[in-house]
Amino acid sequence: MSNAAVTIPLSEPCIRGNASAYLDECLRTNFVSSVGPFVERFEREFADYVGSKHAVACASGTAALHVAMRLLGISAGDEVLVPTLTFIASANPVVYERGTPVLVDAEEQTWNMDPALVVDELESRARTGRKMPAAVEVVHILGHPADIDPIVDVCARFGVPIIEDAAEALGARYADGSAAGKQVGTIGKIGCFSFNGNKIITTGGGGMITTDDPALAKRAKHLTTQARLPGAAYRHDEIGFNYRLTNVAAALGVAQLELLPEFLVTKQRWARNYDQALAGIPGIALAARTPWATPTFWLYTVRVDAARYGLDRDATLAKLGRAGAQARPIWSPLHTMPMYAHAPRLGGAVAERIFSEALSLPSSVSMTEQDQERVVAALTTRGT
């Protein structure tokens, strides 16, 4: 078999450590559903790790965002500012609650939501007497924190709550500004995380809500368990959801969380290697890295300038594929999707340009030095 036939995964899970022992404990004790000691343990240890007072485990990152919308009372007639350059699950929960996403363009430095557009929009609404958005959802894409200080400031001035979609950035921190030392997902009113199979840690599928508000945490747990009241007589006081994480999944989450510091160190090493190997290659712009943040490089993502590099993004993806390296483009901007084509939006040209040029490189924790060298060789060898 040739080297090119061996696929280097984009981002595969790394399951080891205490995973087998904890899963065996679930099977031995028969705690396999949403009741069991690992659920509360995962919530407690996750909250401690990220620096939040409360954490509530959910069935998915999308479920976490959906519950966040319900917690903030999003309903028909409400608008939520959401970046247009993000995975579609960031916007869909707004619509689940009959709200309207207002799609905000990206900024060039980190590709996250442009804070200047958010500031301008809220100040414009204040001047003209228009209704404020019900929330601003800040998404930290690809493992790099968004430029959140200006958004925090303007939202505080006008009483607009912030939801953080930190699905792709667990462990990322701010190194400067008002949030210095804090991790993503702990700055807004509510933070949401994902443990899908391709994330830095996984529970096979799952999510987490974080908040410092005990009342919100209590209601989040209530909503995720079908809004069932205590007692034997199956009474419910509102429409809830079957969104709780299973004990089996939580057991895997606890084992993965124990390995997270090691995983983050490995991600940083891969990022430094890519930086050094690709620096100065005509037409390749390195992954976002700013002095005010410590990103996790969930997916190391570059931009390809076709005129200088000699190949466009799609041709580069095909070239990597022939070398046995799994790579992918980032998401199509939401405003280009049929369901959001008529959504209100603030700009969009920057997101479209980034989308046309950006591709994510293999970034698995379990990747080897030889794997990464093959990826780099494919990118740096001229021609197709």
N, C-alpha and C positions, 0 to 999 in steps of 0.2 A: 504493500500500500504506500502511495506517495505521501509526502508531508501535506500536500495541498488537499488530500482527501480527508485529513483529520481536522475536524471543525474545532476552532477555538471559540467557545461560547461567549456571547455578549455579556451575560451576567447570570451565572448559575448559582444556586444555593450551596453553602458549605456546611454540611450537617456533621458535627462531631462533638467532642466534649461529653457532657452529661446527657445528651439527647436520648440515647438508648436507655439509660438507667431511669430517667424521668418518665419516658413513655412506658417502660415496663411497669413502673409503679402505678400508672393509670390503669393498665390492664389488670394488674394484680388486685387492685382495690375496687375495680369496677367503676371508678369515677371517669367516665369517658365523655359525658355530655357537658352541658353548661354549668353543672354543679360540681364542685370539686376544689380542693385546696390550691391547685396550681393557678386557677384564674385569679384569685385574690393575691396570690404571691406575685404573679406577673404584673398585675396592676401596681402593687406596692413598690416592687423593685424598679419598674419602669419609671414611675413618678420620681423616685429617688434619683435615678440616673439622669433624667433630663432636667431635674430641678423644679418640678411642679408639685403642688400640694396634693393634687388628686389625679388619678388616671382611671379610665373606665374602658375595659376591653370590648371590642366589637368584632363582628364577623368579617369586616373588610374596611379598607380606608374609605370607600364610598359610603358605607353605612355610617362611619364616623362623621363624615361631612353632612350626610342627611340629617342625623340627629342634631348636629350643630345648628343647622338651619331651623329645625324645630325649636331648639332651645332659645334661639333668638327671636322666635315668633315670626319668621319670614312667611308672608302670605301674599295672596293676589294683590297686585298694585305696588308691591315692594320691589325695589331694585337692589341688586348686590353687584358691586364692582368686582370683576374677575379678570385676570389676565387672559388675553386671547392666545398667547403662546404657552399652552399647558395641555396636559392630557384631559380628555373630555370629561372625565369624572369630576374635575374641579367645578364644572359649570352645571352638570346635570342635576345635582341635588337642589340647586336653587329652583329649578323647574319642577322637581318633585313636589315642592311646597307651593307651586303656582306663582313663584316670584319670577323676576325678569333679570337675567344677567346683563350687565353693561360691560362690554368687552374692552379691555384697556391694552394698549400697545405695549410692547417690550422696550427696554432700553438697551443700548449697545454694549454696555460694560459687562453685565451679568446675564442679560437676556430675560431677566425677571420683569415684573410689572414696573412701568415707568412711574416713579413717584411724583415727578413733576406734573404729569397728566392728572394724577389723583388730587394733588394739591390744587391745581387750577380748576378742576371740576367742582370740588367741594366749595372753594371760595366763590366760584361763579354762581353756584346754587344759592349760597348765602346772600350774595348781592342782589340776585333777581327774585328771591323769595321762593325758589323752587324747592320741592321736597328733597330732603337729604336721602341718600341711599340708606337702606336698612342695615347694611354691613359692607365692609371692604374685606374681600378674601385675598390675602397675600399668599402666593404660592412660591415656594423655594425650589426652583426646578434644578434637576440634574445634580443636586447636592450642594449648590451654592446659595447662601442666604440672600434674600432680597434686600435691597436698600430700604430698610424699614423705618429709620428715624423720621424722615419727612412725613411718612404716612401716619406714624404714631402721633406726631405733633398735630397734624391737621385733623385727624379723627378725634383727638382729645378736645380740640377747640370746638368742634361741632357735635360732639356726643355720638359719634358713629362707632359701633363696636368693630373689632378686627377679629376675623377668623384666620388662623394660619393653616394652610395646607402644607404640612411638612412631610408628606408621603415619601419624597425622594431624598430627604436631607437629614435623617436621624443622625444625631451626633455633631452636626454642623453648629458652629458657634460664631458669635460676634466678638471681634477683637478690639473694637473701638466704638465710640458713640455711647448713647444712653443705654444701649443694650449690651455693652461690653461685658464679656464673661458669661452671658446667657446663651442657652441653646435655642435653636429654632423650635417653635411650638410652645414656648413658654412666655411669649411677649404679648400676644393678643389675648382677648377674653377667652378664646377657646383655641386649642391646637388639635390637629388631626394627623395621624400617622397611618402608614400602610405596612403590612408584613406580607405582601404578595411574594411569590416565589423568587422574583428577580430583585427584591430589595436587599439592602445590606444585611438585615436579619429577617428571617421568615418564620411564620407559623404555618406555612402551607397556603395560607390565605387568612387575613385577619387585619385588624386595625385597632387604634387606640385614640381615645379622646383625653386631652389633658386640660386642666383648668385649675386656677387657684380659688375658685368660687365653690364653696361646699354645697350651696343650694343647686348650682348647675350640675355638679357631679352627681348629687343624689337623684336629680330628675333624669339625667342621662342614663343612669343605671336602671331607673324605673322604665323609661321608654324602651330600652333595649331588651327588656324582659316582658314585653307585651303589656306594659303598664298594669301588671297584676298587683293587687293589694295583698298585704300579709293575711294569713289565715288559710283555712282549709277549703273555703267555699269559693273558689275561682271567681273572684270579683275583680273587675277592672274599672278604672275611673277615667280613662281616655283611650284614644286609639294609639296603640303602641306597636312595636316591631319585634320580630324574632331575630334580633341582631346580636345576641350574646356570643362570645367566643367559647368554644368547647374547652373542657379541661385538658383534653389531649393536645389541642393546638397550643394552649397556654403553657403546657409542660415543655413543648418544643421551644416556645418563646423564651421561657426562663433559661433554658440551656443556651439559646442563641445570644441572649442578653449578656450572659457571662463571658461570651467570646467577643462581644462588640468592640471593646477597646483594642483587641488584637486585630480585628477586621479593619478598623479605622486606620491603624498604623500601616497595614498592608495597602490599603487604598491610597494612602499618601505616597507610599513608595512607588506604586505603579504610576501615579501622576507625575512624580519627579522624573522617573525614567522616560515617560513620554515627553515631558517638557524638554529634557536634555537632548533626546534623540531627534525631536522634530523642530527644535528651535532653529530658525534660519532657513528652513525649507521653503523656497519660494511658493507662495500661494496657500500655505497652511497656517492658519491662526490657531494658537494654542487654546486649551480650555480656559474658561474664566477663572481668574485668581486675583483677588483684591487685597490691599493691605488691611482693610477693616474687617475681614472675616476669615474664618478657618473653614473652608469647604470640605466636604467628604469625598468629592469626586465619585459619587454613586456611579455615574456613567461618564467617563472621560470623553468629552465631546469637542470636536474641532470644527472649524469652518474652512471650506475649500473655495478659493478664488479661482474659478475656472480659467480666467484669462492668464493668470500667472502660473498656476499649477499645471495646466495643460489638459486637465480633465475636469468635468463638472462633478457635482456631488453624486449623481446616480452612476456615472461611469466609474467613479472612485469606489462606490459600494460594490459594483460588479467586480472590480479589480481585487478588492479585499476578499470577496467571496471565492474567487478562483484560487486565492492563496490559502483558503481554508479558514478564514477569519470571519466570524459572524459580526456584522456591523449593521446599523440601521439609521435611517433619517430620524430627526425629531418629529414631533407631531405637527400635522397641518394646523395652522392657526384656526381657532374656533370659528372666526367670522367667515371662513371659507367653507364651512360645513353647511349642508342644506338646512338643517334644523336651526342654525344660528345665523343664517345669511342676512336676516332682517332684524337681528338684535341690535339695540343701540350700541354704539362703540365709539371709543376715543382713539383715533388713529388706526394703525394696523400695518403701515408700510414697512416698519422696522421688523416686525414679526414675520412678514412675508419674505423679506430679504434673508433673515436668519434661517428660516425654514428651507429656503432654496439652496443654502450653502452648508448647513450643519449636518454632521453625522457623528454618531456615538461609536466609539471603539471598544473592543473587548476589555472588560473591567472587572472580571470575576476575582474574588478573593483567592480562589484556588488556581488562578492562572499561574503559569511558571515563567521564569525568565526567558526560556526558549520560546514559549508562546508569544510573549511580548516582542521578542526580537523578530519573529516571523511577521507580526503585524507591522512593525516599524519598517522592515525590509520591503514589504509590499507597498507601503506608502512612499518610501523614499526612492524606490527604483523607478526611473523615468519610463514613460510609455505605459501601455496597457498590459 
